[in-house]
């Protein structure tokens, strides 16, 4: 656990401070929704990421192929206070719902979604449980079961 806390503290120092985005304050109406770290698609756990990505359809009506590109850090920089950042990490790992207005410190994953030769980075937050259906797709995609 000490290594994780130290890593979170380093991330906090490397990222410029900005106003914390609350769990319910992400710019989800933006045309860039799902296409930027600051406005990720909210799903529940890796299975939710997989299920959502499997519903995406490219503009030419084909199914994209996708692979995880890795995490791109937390939505908001974790606290530089080790005890606080450890609590933030532990809370994230429980997949517990965030209270309204609570800053979101979840780690965001990037997926590379390929439609033919074109790759699009799609950003997802897998810590929003229980699962709530996501009724829309990022720009350039549609959803289909």
N, CA, C and O atoms as a GROMACS GRO file, in nm:
protein
  580
    1UNK      N    1   0.082  -0.120   0.000
    1UNK     CA    2   0.000   0.000   0.000
    1UNK      C    3   0.086   0.126   0.000
    1UNK      O    4   0.046   0.228  -0.055
    2UNK      N    5   0.204   0.118   0.061
    2UNK     CA    6   0.291   0.236   0.065
    2UNK      C    7   0.335   0.277  -0.074
    2UNK      O    8   0.347   0.396  -0.103
    3UNK      N    9   0.361   0.180  -0.161
    3UNK     CA   10   0.403   0.212  -0.298
    3UNK      C   11   0.292   0.284  -0.373
    3UNK      O   12   0.318   0.378  -0.447
    4UNK      N   13   0.168   0.240  -0.353
    4UNK     CA   14   0.054   0.304  -0.419
    4UNK      C   15   0.038   0.446  -0.368
    4UNK      O   16   0.015   0.538  -0.447
    5UNK      N   17   0.048   0.464  -0.239
    5UNK     CA   18   0.036   0.598  -0.181
    5UNK      C   19   0.146   0.689  -0.234
    5UNK      O   20   0.120   0.805  -0.266
    6UNK      N   21   0.268   0.637  -0.243
    6UNK     CA   22   0.379   0.717  -0.295
    6UNK      C   23   0.355   0.753  -0.440
    6UNK      O   24   0.383   0.866  -0.482
    7UNK      N   25   0.304   0.658  -0.519
    7UNK     CA   26   0.275   0.685  -0.660
    7UNK      C   27   0.169   0.793  -0.674
    7UNK      O   28   0.183   0.884  -0.756
    8UNK      N   29   0.064   0.784  -0.594
    8UNK     CA   30  -0.040   0.886  -0.600
    8UNK      C   31   0.014   1.023  -0.560
    8UNK      O   32  -0.024   1.124  -0.619
    9UNK      N   33   0.102   1.027  -0.463
    9UNK     CA   34   0.162   1.155  -0.422
    9UNK      C   35   0.247   1.213  -0.534
    9UNK      O   36   0.245   1.334  -0.556
   10UNK      N   37   0.322   1.129  -0.605
   10UNK     CA   38   0.403   1.177  -0.717
   10UNK      C   39   0.316   1.232  -0.829
   10UNK      O   40   0.348   1.335  -0.889
   11UNK      N   41   0.205   1.163  -0.858
   11UNK     CA   42   0.113   1.212  -0.961
   11UNK      C   43   0.060   1.348  -0.921
   11UNK      O   44   0.049   1.437  -1.004
   12UNK      N   45   0.027   1.365  -0.795
   12UNK     CA   46  -0.026   1.493  -0.748
   12UNK      C   47   0.075   1.605  -0.768
   12UNK      O   48   0.036   1.717  -0.801
   13UNK      N   49   0.202   1.576  -0.748
   13UNK     CA   50   0.304   1.679  -0.764
   13UNK      C   51   0.330   1.712  -0.910
   13UNK      O   52   0.370   1.824  -0.942
   14UNK      N   53   0.310   1.615  -0.999
   14UNK     CA   54   0.341   1.634  -1.141
   14UNK      C   55   0.229   1.702  -1.217
   14UNK      O   56   0.250   1.754  -1.326
   15UNK      N   57   0.109   1.704  -1.160
   15UNK     CA   58  -0.007   1.759  -1.230
   15UNK      C   59  -0.038   1.896  -1.173
   15UNK      O   60  -0.050   1.910  -1.051
   16UNK      N   61  -0.053   1.998  -1.257
   16UNK     CA   62  -0.086   2.131  -1.205
   16UNK      C   63  -0.222   2.130  -1.135
   16UNK      O   64  -0.314   2.061  -1.178
   17UNK      N   65  -0.232   2.206  -1.030
   17UNK     CA   66  -0.357   2.213  -0.955
   17UNK      C   67  -0.465   2.280  -1.038
   17UNK      O   68  -0.440   2.378  -1.109
   18UNK      N   69  -0.584   2.226  -1.029
   18UNK     CA   70  -0.700   2.282  -1.098
   18UNK      C   71  -0.819   2.258  -1.007
   18UNK      O   72  -0.813   2.173  -0.919
   19UNK      N   73  -0.927   2.330  -1.028
   19UNK     CA   74  -1.045   2.305  -0.946
   19UNK      C   75  -1.089   2.160  -0.962
   19UNK      O   76  -1.094   2.108  -1.073
   20UNK      N   77  -1.121   2.095  -0.851
   20UNK     CA   78  -1.162   1.956  -0.855
   20UNK      C   79  -1.297   1.942  -0.923
   20UNK      O   80  -1.390   2.019  -0.897
   21UNK      N   81  -1.307   1.842  -1.010
   21UNK     CA   82  -1.434   1.812  -1.074
   21UNK      C   83  -1.511   1.718  -0.983
   21UNK      O   84  -1.459   1.614  -0.943
   22UNK      N   85  -1.633   1.752  -0.951
   22UNK     CA   86  -1.717   1.665  -0.870
   22UNK      C   87  -1.766   1.551  -0.958
   22UNK      O   88  -1.770   1.562  -1.081
   23UNK      N   89  -1.804   1.442  -0.893
   23UNK     CA   90  -1.852   1.326  -0.966
   23UNK      C   91  -1.970   1.361  -1.056
   23UNK      O   92  -1.986   1.302  -1.163
   24UNK      N   93  -2.051   1.456  -1.013
   24UNK     CA   94  -2.170   1.493  -1.089
   24UNK      C   95  -2.150   1.620  -1.171
   24UNK      O   96  -2.247   1.675  -1.224
   25UNK      N   97  -2.026   1.668  -1.182
   25UNK     CA   98  -2.003   1.796  -1.250
   25UNK      C   99  -1.921   1.784  -1.378
   25UNK      O  100  -1.879   1.885  -1.434
   26UNK      N  101  -1.897   1.661  -1.424
   26UNK     CA  102  -1.820   1.644  -1.548
   26UNK      C  103  -1.898   1.699  -1.665
   26UNK      O  104  -2.021   1.691  -1.668
   27UNK      N  105  -1.828   1.756  -1.763
   27UNK     CA  106  -1.896   1.817  -1.878
   27UNK      C  107  -1.949   1.712  -1.975
   27UNK      O  108  -1.898   1.698  -2.086
   28UNK      N  109  -2.052   1.637  -1.932
   28UNK     CA  110  -2.103   1.525  -2.011
   28UNK      C  111  -2.184   1.567  -2.133
   28UNK      O  112  -2.208   1.485  -2.221
   29UNK      N  113  -2.226   1.692  -2.141
   29UNK     CA  114  -2.301   1.737  -2.257
   29UNK      C  115  -2.210   1.784  -2.368
   29UNK      O  116  -2.256   1.820  -2.476
   30UNK      N  117  -2.082   1.784  -2.343
   30UNK     CA  118  -1.983   1.833  -2.439
   30UNK      C  119  -1.975   1.742  -2.560
   30UNK      O  120  -1.996   1.621  -2.550
   31UNK      N  121  -1.942   1.802  -2.675
   31UNK     CA  122  -1.919   1.723  -2.797
   31UNK      C  123  -1.796   1.634  -2.780
   31UNK      O  124  -1.776   1.540  -2.856
   32UNK      N  125  -1.714   1.664  -2.680
   32UNK     CA  126  -1.594   1.585  -2.654
   32UNK      C  127  -1.616   1.477  -2.549
   32UNK      O  128  -1.520   1.413  -2.506
   33UNK      N  129  -1.741   1.455  -2.506
   33UNK     CA  130  -1.772   1.356  -2.404
   33UNK      C  131  -1.715   1.220  -2.445
   33UNK      O  132  -1.739   1.172  -2.556
   34UNK      N  133  -1.640   1.159  -2.354
   34UNK     CA  134  -1.580   1.029  -2.379
   34UNK      C  135  -1.451   1.036  -2.459
   34UNK      O  136  -1.380   0.937  -2.471
   35UNK      N  137  -1.422   1.153  -2.515
   35UNK     CA  138  -1.303   1.169  -2.600
   35UNK      C  139  -1.192   1.247  -2.530
   35UNK      O  140  -1.087   1.272  -2.589
   36UNK      N  141  -1.217   1.284  -2.404
   36UNK     CA  142  -1.118   1.357  -2.324
   36UNK      C  143  -1.116   1.299  -2.184
   36UNK      O  144  -1.216   1.249  -2.134
   37UNK      N  145  -1.001   1.305  -2.123
   37UNK     CA  146  -0.987   1.256  -1.986
   37UNK      C  147  -1.084   1.327  -1.892
   37UNK      O  148  -1.137   1.265  -1.799
   38UNK      N  149  -1.108   1.456  -1.915
   38UNK     CA  150  -1.192   1.536  -1.826
   38UNK      C  151  -1.341   1.503  -1.836
   38UNK      O  152  -1.419   1.548  -1.753
   39UNK      N  153  -1.381   1.426  -1.936
   39UNK     CA  154  -1.522   1.390  -1.950
   39UNK      C  155  -1.534   1.243  -1.990
   39UNK      O  156  -1.580   1.212  -2.100
   40UNK      N  157  -1.493   1.153  -1.899
   40UNK     CA  158  -1.492   1.010  -1.932
   40UNK      C  159  -1.632   0.948  -1.931
   40UNK      O  160  -1.726   1.002  -1.873
   41UNK      N  161  -1.642   0.835  -1.997
   41UNK     CA  162  -1.763   0.753  -1.995
   41UNK      C  163  -1.761   0.677  -1.862
   41UNK      O  164  -1.663   0.610  -1.831
   42UNK      N  165  -1.868   0.688  -1.786
   42UNK     CA  166  -1.873   0.627  -1.652
   42UNK      C  167  -1.942   0.491  -1.660
   42UNK      O  168  -2.058   0.480  -1.699
   43UNK      N  169  -1.866   0.388  -1.620
   43UNK     CA  170  -1.916   0.252  -1.620
   43UNK      C  171  -1.876   0.185  -1.489
   43UNK      O  172  -1.810   0.246  -1.405
   44UNK      N  173  -1.916   0.060  -1.472
   44UNK     CA  174  -1.886  -0.014  -1.350
   44UNK      C  175  -1.792  -0.130  -1.379
   44UNK      O  176  -1.831  -0.228  -1.442
   45UNK      N  177  -1.669  -0.120  -1.333
   45UNK     CA  178  -1.567  -0.223  -1.336
   45UNK      C  179  -1.524  -0.258  -1.480
   45UNK      O  180  -1.585  -0.211  -1.576
   46UNK      N  181  -1.420  -0.339  -1.493
   46UNK     CA  182  -1.372  -0.375  -1.627
   46UNK      C  183  -1.479  -0.440  -1.714
   46UNK      O  184  -1.481  -0.420  -1.835
   47UNK      N  185  -1.566  -0.518  -1.653
   47UNK     CA  186  -1.673  -0.581  -1.731
   47UNK      C  187  -1.764  -0.475  -1.793
   47UNK      O  188  -1.814  -0.493  -1.904
   48UNK      N  189  -1.787  -0.365  -1.722
   48UNK     CA  190  -1.868  -0.255  -1.776
   48UNK      C  191  -1.798  -0.186  -1.891
   48UNK      O  192  -1.863  -0.145  -1.988
   49UNK      N  193  -1.667  -0.171  -1.882
   49UNK     CA  194  -1.591  -0.113  -1.993
   49UNK      C  195  -1.606  -0.201  -2.117
   49UNK      O  196  -1.636  -0.152  -2.226
   50UNK      N  197  -1.584  -0.330  -2.099
   50UNK     CA  198  -1.591  -0.425  -2.210
   50UNK      C  199  -1.731  -0.424  -2.273
   50UNK      O  200  -1.744  -0.418  -2.395
   51UNK      N  201  -1.834  -0.432  -2.189
   51UNK     CA  202  -1.971  -0.435  -2.240
   51UNK      C  203  -2.004  -0.308  -2.319
   51UNK      O  204  -2.066  -0.315  -2.425
   52UNK      N  205  -1.962  -0.193  -2.268
   52UNK     CA  206  -1.989  -0.067  -2.338
   52UNK      C  207  -1.916  -0.063  -2.471
   52UNK      O  208  -1.975  -0.030  -2.574
   53UNK      N  209  -1.787  -0.097  -2.471
   53UNK     CA  210  -1.709  -0.092  -2.594
   53UNK      C  211  -1.763  -0.188  -2.700
   53UNK      O  212  -1.754  -0.161  -2.819
   54UNK      N  213  -1.818  -0.300  -2.656
   54UNK     CA  214  -1.875  -0.397  -2.750
   54UNK      C  215  -2.003  -0.345  -2.816
   54UNK      O  216  -2.045  -0.400  -2.917
   55UNK      N  217  -2.065  -0.242  -2.760
   55UNK     CA  218  -2.185  -0.182  -2.819
   55UNK      C  219  -2.154  -0.074  -2.921
   55UNK      O  220  -2.242  -0.033  -2.996
   56UNK      N  221  -2.029  -0.026  -2.925
   56UNK     CA  222  -1.994   0.082  -3.017
   56UNK      C  223  -2.001   0.036  -3.162
   56UNK      O  224  -1.966  -0.078  -3.195
   57UNK      N  225  -2.045   0.127  -3.248
   57UNK     CA  226  -2.051   0.103  -3.392
   57UNK      C  227  -1.985   0.223  -3.460
   57UNK      O  228  -2.012   0.338  -3.426
   58UNK      N  229  -1.897   0.194  -3.555
   58UNK     CA  230  -1.828   0.300  -3.631
   58UNK      C  231  -1.925   0.369  -3.726
   58UNK      O  232  -2.035   0.319  -3.751
   59UNK      N  233  -1.884   0.483  -3.778
   59UNK     CA  234  -1.971   0.560  -3.869
   59UNK      C  235  -2.003   0.483  -3.996
   59UNK      O  236  -2.104   0.511  -4.061
   60UNK      N  237  -1.919   0.385  -4.035
   60UNK     CA  238  -1.948   0.304  -4.154
   60UNK      C  239  -2.029   0.179  -4.120
   60UNK      O  240  -2.042   0.088  -4.202
   61UNK      N  241  -2.083   0.175  -3.998
   61UNK     CA  242  -2.169   0.068  -3.946
   61UNK      C  243  -2.095  -0.062  -3.915
   61UNK      O  244  -2.158  -0.165  -3.895
   62UNK      N  245  -1.962  -0.059  -3.910
   62UNK     CA  246  -1.886  -0.176  -3.869
   62UNK      C  247  -1.857  -0.167  -3.720
   62UNK      O  248  -1.866  -0.060  -3.659
   63UNK      N  249  -1.823  -0.280  -3.662
   63UNK     CA  250  -1.784  -0.283  -3.521
   63UNK      C  251  -1.635  -0.251  -3.512
   63UNK      O  252  -1.554  -0.306  -3.587
   64UNK      N  253  -1.598  -0.163  -3.420
   64UNK     CA  254  -1.455  -0.131  -3.406
   64UNK      C  255  -1.381  -0.241  -3.331
   64UNK      O  256  -1.441  -0.324  -3.262
   65UNK      N  257  -1.252  -0.241  -3.346
   65UNK     CA  258  -1.169  -0.322  -3.257
   65UNK      C  259  -1.111  -0.224  -3.156
   65UNK      O  260  -1.093  -0.106  -3.185
   66UNK      N  261  -1.082  -0.273  -3.039
   66UNK     CA  262  -1.033  -0.183  -2.934
   66UNK      C  263  -0.934  -0.256  -2.845
   66UNK      O  264  -0.937  -0.378  -2.831
   67UNK      N  265  -0.847  -0.176  -2.785
   67UNK     CA  266  -0.755  -0.229  -2.686
   67UNK      C  267  -0.730  -0.120  -2.582
   67UNK      O  268  -0.737   0.000  -2.609
   68UNK      N  269  -0.702  -0.168  -2.462
   68UNK     CA  270  -0.676  -0.075  -2.352
   68UNK      C  271  -0.540  -0.010  -2.374
   68UNK      O  272  -0.439  -0.079  -2.392
   69UNK      N  273  -0.538   0.121  -2.372
   69UNK     CA  274  -0.413   0.195  -2.388
   69UNK      C  275  -0.344   0.221  -2.255
   69UNK      O  276  -0.228   0.262  -2.253
   70UNK      N  277  -0.414   0.198  -2.145
   70UNK     CA  278  -0.357   0.219  -2.013
   70UNK      C  279  -0.430   0.329  -1.938
   70UNK      O  280  -0.521   0.392  -1.993
   71UNK      N  281  -0.390   0.353  -1.815
   71UNK     CA  282  -0.455   0.461  -1.740
   71UNK      C  283  -0.381   0.591  -1.766
   71UNK      O  284  -0.261   0.592  -1.793
   72UNK      N  285  -0.456   0.699  -1.756
   72UNK     CA  286  -0.401   0.832  -1.783
   72UNK      C  287  -0.402   0.920  -1.658
   72UNK      O  288  -0.398   1.043  -1.667
   73UNK      N  289  -0.409   0.856  -1.542
   73UNK     CA  290  -0.410   0.930  -1.417
   73UNK      C  291  -0.551   0.953  -1.367
   73UNK      O  292  -0.648   0.910  -1.429
   74UNK      N  293  -0.561   1.020  -1.255
   74UNK     CA  294  -0.692   1.042  -1.195
   74UNK      C  295  -0.760   1.165  -1.254
   74UNK      O  296  -0.694   1.256  -1.305
   75UNK      N  297  -0.892   1.166  -1.246
   75UNK     CA  298  -0.970   1.279  -1.298
   75UNK      C  299  -0.925   1.408  -1.230
   75UNK      O  300  -0.909   1.511  -1.295
   76UNK      N  301  -0.906   1.401  -1.100
   76UNK     CA  302  -0.853   1.513  -1.022
   76UNK      C  303  -0.724   1.466  -0.956
   76UNK      O  304  -0.713   1.350  -0.919
   77UNK      N  305  -0.626   1.554  -0.942
   77UNK     CA  306  -0.502   1.514  -0.876
   77UNK      C  307  -0.530   1.472  -0.732
   77UNK      O  308  -0.603   1.540  -0.660
   78UNK      N  309  -0.472   1.359  -0.689
   78UNK     CA  310  -0.490   1.317  -0.550
   78UNK      C  311  -0.421   1.415  -0.456
   78UNK      O  312  -0.335   1.494  -0.496
   79UNK      N  313  -0.461   1.408  -0.332
   79UNK     CA  314  -0.403   1.495  -0.230
   79UNK      C  315  -0.254   1.466  -0.214
   79UNK      O  316  -0.210   1.352  -0.229
   80UNK      N  317  -0.177   1.570  -0.184
   80UNK     CA  318  -0.035   1.550  -0.156
   80UNK      C  319  -0.014   1.498  -0.014
   80UNK      O  320   0.097   1.458   0.022
   81UNK      N  321  -0.119   1.499   0.066
   81UNK     CA  322  -0.115   1.443   0.201
   81UNK      C  323  -0.129   1.291   0.187
   81UNK      O  324  -0.231   1.242   0.138
   82UNK      N  325  -0.029   1.216   0.230
   82UNK     CA  326  -0.028   1.071   0.210
   82UNK      C  327  -0.149   1.002   0.273
   82UNK      O  328  -0.206   0.912   0.212
   83UNK      N  329  -0.188   1.043   0.391
   83UNK     CA  330  -0.301   0.979   0.457
   83UNK      C  331  -0.429   1.004   0.378
   83UNK      O  332  -0.511   0.914   0.361
   84UNK      N  333  -0.446   1.126   0.330
   84UNK     CA  334  -0.566   1.160   0.252
   84UNK      C  335  -0.564   1.084   0.120
   84UNK      O  336  -0.667   1.029   0.080
   85UNK      N  337  -0.450   1.082   0.050
   85UNK     CA  338  -0.445   1.012  -0.079
   85UNK      C  339  -0.467   0.862  -0.061
   85UNK      O  340  -0.525   0.798  -0.149
   86UNK      N  341  -0.421   0.805   0.050
   86UNK     CA  342  -0.445   0.663   0.077
   86UNK      C  343  -0.594   0.638   0.095
   86UNK      O  344  -0.647   0.539   0.045
   87UNK      N  345  -0.664   0.728   0.166
   87UNK     CA  346  -0.810   0.714   0.184
   87UNK      C  347  -0.881   0.728   0.049
   87UNK      O  348  -0.977   0.657   0.022
   88UNK      N  349  -0.835   0.822  -0.034
   88UNK     CA  350  -0.895   0.840  -0.167
   88UNK      C  351  -0.880   0.712  -0.250
   88UNK      O  352  -0.974   0.670  -0.317
   89UNK      N  353  -0.761   0.652  -0.246
   89UNK     CA  354  -0.736   0.530  -0.321
   89UNK      C  355  -0.822   0.416  -0.269
   89UNK      O  356  -0.883   0.344  -0.348
   90UNK      N  357  -0.828   0.399  -0.138
   90UNK     CA  358  -0.909   0.293  -0.079
   90UNK      C  359  -1.056   0.309  -0.114
   90UNK      O  360  -1.124   0.211  -0.143
   91UNK      N  361  -1.106   0.432  -0.112
   91UNK     CA  362  -1.246   0.457  -0.148
   91UNK      C  363  -1.270   0.420  -0.293
   91UNK      O  364  -1.374   0.362  -0.325
   92UNK      N  365  -1.177   0.452  -0.381
   92UNK     CA  366  -1.193   0.420  -0.522
   92UNK      C  367  -1.199   0.268  -0.542
   92UNK      O  368  -1.280   0.219  -0.620
   93UNK      N  369  -1.116   0.195  -0.470
   93UNK     CA  370  -1.108   0.051  -0.490
   93UNK      C  371  -1.230  -0.024  -0.437
   93UNK      O  372  -1.246  -0.143  -0.467
   94UNK      N  373  -1.315   0.041  -0.360
   94UNK     CA  374  -1.438  -0.024  -0.314
   94UNK      C  375  -1.549  -0.015  -0.418
   94UNK      O  376  -1.652  -0.081  -0.405
   95UNK      N  377  -1.530   0.067  -0.522
   95UNK     CA  378  -1.630   0.091  -0.626
   95UNK      C  379  -1.759   0.148  -0.567
   95UNK      O  380  -1.866   0.133  -0.626
   96UNK      N  381  -1.749   0.212  -0.451
   96UNK     CA  382  -1.866   0.271  -0.385
   96UNK      C  383  -1.910   0.397  -0.460
   96UNK      O  384  -1.825   0.470  -0.512
   97UNK      N  385  -2.041   0.423  -0.465
   97UNK     CA  386  -2.088   0.546  -0.531
   97UNK      C  387  -2.034   0.670  -0.459
   97UNK      O  388  -2.017   0.670  -0.337
   98UNK      N  389  -2.009   0.774  -0.536
   98UNK     CA  390  -1.966   0.901  -0.478
   98UNK      C  391  -2.088   0.982  -0.440
   98UNK      O  392  -2.189   0.983  -0.511
   99UNK      N  393  -2.079   1.050  -0.327
   99UNK     CA  394  -2.187   1.140  -0.287
   99UNK      C  395  -2.191   1.259  -0.382
   99UNK      O  396  -2.087   1.301  -0.435
  100UNK      N  397  -2.309   1.313  -0.404
  100UNK     CA  398  -2.324   1.428  -0.493
  100UNK      C  399  -2.233   1.541  -0.449
  100UNK      O  400  -2.228   1.575  -0.331
  101UNK      N  401  -2.161   1.599  -0.544
  101UNK     CA  402  -2.072   1.710  -0.516
  101UNK      C  403  -1.933   1.670  -0.467
  101UNK      O  404  -1.846   1.756  -0.450
  102UNK      N  405  -1.911   1.539  -0.445
  102UNK     CA  406  -1.781   1.491  -0.398
  102UNK      C  407  -1.680   1.494  -0.513
  102UNK      O  408  -1.712   1.448  -0.622
  103UNK      N  409  -1.560   1.547  -0.491
  103UNK     CA  410  -1.459   1.543  -0.597
  103UNK      C  411  -1.429   1.399  -0.639
  103UNK      O  412  -1.424   1.309  -0.555
  104UNK      N  413  -1.411   1.379  -0.768
  104UNK     CA  414  -1.388   1.247  -0.826
  104UNK      C  415  -1.238   1.227  -0.845
  104UNK      O  416  -1.175   1.296  -0.926
  105UNK      N  417  -1.181   1.133  -0.770
  105UNK     CA  418  -1.038   1.103  -0.779
  105UNK      C  419  -1.013   0.971  -0.853
  105UNK      O  420  -0.903   0.916  -0.846
  106UNK      N  421  -1.113   0.921  -0.922
  106UNK     CA  422  -1.099   0.794  -0.992
  106UNK      C  423  -0.992   0.801  -1.101
  106UNK      O  424  -0.970   0.904  -1.164
  107UNK      N  425  -0.926   0.687  -1.122
  107UNK     CA  426  -0.828   0.674  -1.229
  107UNK      C  427  -0.902   0.651  -1.360
  107UNK      O  428  -0.995   0.571  -1.366
  108UNK      N  429  -0.861   0.721  -1.464
  108UNK     CA  430  -0.926   0.715  -1.594
  108UNK      C  431  -0.844   0.625  -1.687
  108UNK      O  432  -0.721   0.635  -1.693
  109UNK      N  433  -0.913   0.537  -1.760
  109UNK     CA  434  -0.849   0.449  -1.857
  109UNK      C  435  -0.870   0.503  -1.998
  109UNK      O  436  -0.976   0.557  -2.030
  110UNK      N  437  -0.768   0.486  -2.082
  110UNK     CA  438  -0.780   0.521  -2.224
  110UNK      C  439  -0.789   0.391  -2.303
  110UNK      O  440  -0.710   0.299  -2.283
  111UNK      N  441  -0.885   0.386  -2.394
  111UNK     CA  442  -0.896   0.275  -2.488
  111UNK      C  443  -0.873   0.331  -2.628
  111UNK      O  444  -0.922   0.438  -2.661
  112UNK      N  445  -0.798   0.257  -2.708
  112UNK     CA  446  -0.777   0.294  -2.847
  112UNK      C  447  -0.879   0.215  -2.929
  112UNK      O  448  -0.873   0.093  -2.936
  113UNK      N  449  -0.973   0.288  -2.989
  113UNK     CA  450  -1.084   0.228  -3.063
  113UNK      C  451  -1.057   0.251  -3.211
  113UNK      O  452  -1.044   0.365  -3.256
  114UNK      N  453  -1.051   0.141  -3.287
  114UNK     CA  454  -1.011   0.147  -3.428
  114UNK      C  455  -1.130   0.121  -3.520
  114UNK      O  456  -1.195   0.017  -3.513
  115UNK      N  457  -1.157   0.218  -3.605
  115UNK     CA  458  -1.254   0.203  -3.714
  115UNK      C  459  -1.172   0.205  -3.842
  115UNK      O  460  -1.128   0.312  -3.887
  116UNK      N  461  -1.150   0.090  -3.901
  116UNK     CA  462  -1.061   0.083  -4.017
  116UNK      C  463  -0.922   0.125  -3.975
  116UNK      O  464  -0.866   0.071  -3.879
  117UNK      N  465  -0.865   0.221  -4.046
  117UNK     CA  466  -0.730   0.270  -4.017
  117UNK      C  467  -0.728   0.385  -3.916
  117UNK      O  468  -0.621   0.430  -3.875
  118UNK      N  469  -0.846   0.433  -3.877
  118UNK     CA  470  -0.855   0.547  -3.787
  118UNK      C  471  -0.869   0.500  -3.642
  118UNK      O  472  -0.956   0.420  -3.610
  119UNK      N  473  -0.783   0.552  -3.556
  119UNK     CA  474  -0.790   0.520  -3.413
  119UNK      C  475  -0.840   0.642  -3.338
  119UNK      O  476  -0.799   0.754  -3.364
  120UNK      N  477  -0.930   0.618  -3.244
  120UNK     CA  478  -0.985   0.723  -3.159
  120UNK      C  479  -0.960   0.684  -3.014
  120UNK      O  480  -0.988   0.571  -2.974
  121UNK      N  481  -0.909   0.777  -2.936
  121UNK     CA  482  -0.890   0.753  -2.793
  121UNK      C  483  -1.024   0.777  -2.723
  121UNK      O  484  -1.084   0.884  -2.738
  122UNK      N  485  -1.069   0.678  -2.648
  122UNK     CA  486  -1.193   0.687  -2.571
  122UNK      C  487  -1.155   0.671  -2.424
  122UNK      O  488  -1.081   0.579  -2.388
  123UNK      N  489  -1.205   0.760  -2.340
  123UNK     CA  490  -1.169   0.763  -2.198
  123UNK      C  491  -1.284   0.711  -2.113
  123UNK      O  492  -1.399   0.748  -2.132
  124UNK      N  493  -1.249   0.624  -2.017
  124UNK     CA  494  -1.351   0.560  -1.934
  124UNK      C  495  -1.311   0.562  -1.787
  124UNK      O  496  -1.194   0.549  -1.752
  125UNK      N  497  -1.412   0.577  -1.703
  125UNK     CA  498  -1.397   0.572  -1.557
  125UNK      C  499  -1.477   0.451  -1.511
  125UNK      O  500  -1.600   0.453  -1.514
  126UNK      N  501  -1.407   0.345  -1.469
  126UNK     CA  502  -1.474   0.219  -1.434
  126UNK      C  503  -1.514   0.210  -1.288
  126UNK      O  504  -1.548   0.102  -1.240
  127UNK      N  505  -1.511   0.320  -1.217
  127UNK     CA  506  -1.538   0.317  -1.074
  127UNK      C  507  -1.677   0.370  -1.038
  127UNK      O  508  -1.701   0.403  -0.922
  128UNK      N  509  -1.766   0.379  -1.134
  128UNK     CA  510  -1.901   0.429  -1.107
  128UNK      C  511  -1.998   0.312  -1.097
  128UNK      O  512  -2.055   0.267  -1.197
  129UNK      N  513  -2.013   0.263  -0.975
  129UNK     CA  514  -2.099   0.150  -0.948
  129UNK      C  515  -2.204   0.193  -0.845
  129UNK      O  516  -2.176   0.282  -0.764
  130UNK      N  517  -2.321   0.133  -0.846
  130UNK     CA  518  -2.362   0.027  -0.938
  130UNK      C  519  -2.375   0.081  -1.080
  130UNK      O  520  -2.383   0.201  -1.104
  131UNK      N  521  -2.376  -0.012  -1.173
  131UNK     CA  522  -2.380   0.025  -1.315
  131UNK      C  523  -2.508   0.100  -1.348
  131UNK      O  524  -2.617   0.061  -1.308
  132UNK      N  525  -2.491   0.208  -1.421
  132UNK     CA  526  -2.604   0.286  -1.473
  132UNK      C  527  -2.589   0.281  -1.625
  132UNK      O  528  -2.482   0.314  -1.677
  133UNK      N  529  -2.694   0.242  -1.698
  133UNK     CA  530  -2.681   0.235  -1.844
  133UNK      C  531  -2.636   0.369  -1.903
  133UNK      O  532  -2.685   0.475  -1.865
  134UNK      N  533  -2.544   0.361  -1.996
  134UNK     CA  534  -2.494   0.480  -2.066
  134UNK      C  535  -2.566   0.484  -2.200
  134UNK      O  536  -2.538   0.402  -2.287
  135UNK      N  537  -2.659   0.579  -2.217
  135UNK     CA  538  -2.746   0.577  -2.335
  135UNK      C  539  -2.690   0.644  -2.460
  135UNK      O  540  -2.761   0.660  -2.558
  136UNK      N  541  -2.564   0.684  -2.458
  136UNK     CA  542  -2.512   0.754  -2.574
  136UNK      C  543  -2.370   0.711  -2.605
  136UNK      O  544  -2.303   0.646  -2.525
  137UNK      N  545  -2.326   0.749  -2.724
  137UNK     CA  546  -2.191   0.715  -2.771
  137UNK      C  547  -2.112   0.842  -2.793
  137UNK      O  548  -2.170   0.949  -2.816
  138UNK      N  549  -1.980   0.834  -2.788
  138UNK     CA  550  -1.898   0.951  -2.820
  138UNK      C  551  -1.919   0.992  -2.966
  138UNK      O  552  -1.965   0.913  -3.048
  139UNK      N  553  -1.886   1.115  -2.997
  139UNK     CA  554  -1.897   1.166  -3.134
  139UNK      C  555  -1.823   1.072  -3.229
  139UNK      O  556  -1.711   1.029  -3.201
  140UNK      N  557  -1.886   1.041  -3.342
  140UNK     CA  558  -1.827   0.953  -3.442
  140UNK      C  559  -1.868   0.809  -3.428
  140UNK      O  560  -1.834   0.726  -3.512
  141UNK      N  561  -1.944   0.777  -3.322
  141UNK     CA  562  -1.989   0.640  -3.297
  141UNK      C  563  -2.138   0.640  -3.267
  141UNK      O  564  -2.196   0.743  -3.233
  142UNK      N  565  -2.199   0.523  -3.279
  142UNK     CA  566  -2.334   0.500  -3.229
  142UNK      C  567  -2.328   0.377  -3.140
  142UNK      O  568  -2.225   0.309  -3.133
  143UNK      N  569  -2.439   0.348  -3.072
  143UNK     CA  570  -2.448   0.229  -2.988
  143UNK      C  571  -2.547   0.132  -3.047
  143UNK      O  572  -2.650   0.172  -3.103
  144UNK      N  573  -2.516   0.005  -3.035
  144UNK     CA  574  -2.608  -0.099  -3.079
  144UNK      C  575  -2.581  -0.221  -2.994
  144UNK      O  576  -2.466  -0.255  -2.966
  145UNK      N  577  -2.688  -0.290  -2.951
  145UNK     CA  578  -2.671  -0.413  -2.871
  145UNK      C  579  -2.618  -0.525  -2.954
  145UNK      O  580  -2.598  -0.636  -2.904
   0.00000   0.00000   0.00000
